[in-house]
Amino acid sequence: MKRREALVTLSCMALIGPNLFSKERRSNPMKKEIKSANAPKAIGPYSQAIATDGFVFTSGQIPIDPSSGKLSTGSIEEQTRLVLSNLKAVLEAAGSSLDKTVKCTVFLQDMNDYSEMNAVYGEFFKAPYPARAAVQVARLPKDVKVEIEAIAVI
């Protein structure tokens, strides 16, 4: 039985190995730009997200209303809600979702806003929750209170 399993494994590797492990694939992975009309356009030379090898990597989302293009200057709760709505739209444009998110990074202007941000975050994500880091930074783009980026499975 072990010999048969080994032969099957070797046969499979012979069929997919050249594509899966080739130097060309490692140095030039297929990447697809993700764009969502339901999230703010990029405000610099970056993509809303990039999909590659079954994952989507989002750029940080800040609280910009995608329909008006206006920046939210509201409370941390309002800003977090808008950021996560934007993040959701980008993930869905990639064929993913918040439920398929495996990692988030939260950037806060003030760590004293953590508990309020966390309460809103809990409205959007359900168990099992994505892995997450939350850090206070010196400054965020447009002087917003929160920015969140994510990695999700497609």
Secondary structure, DSSP 8 states (H G I E B T S, - for coil): -HHHHHHHHHHHHHHHHHHHS-HHHHHS---EEE--TTS---SSSS-SEEEETTEEEE--B-SB-TTT--B--S-HHHHHHHHHHHHHHHHHHTT--GGGEEEEEEEES-GGGHHHHHHHHHHH--SS--EEEEEE-S--GGG-SEEEEEEEE-
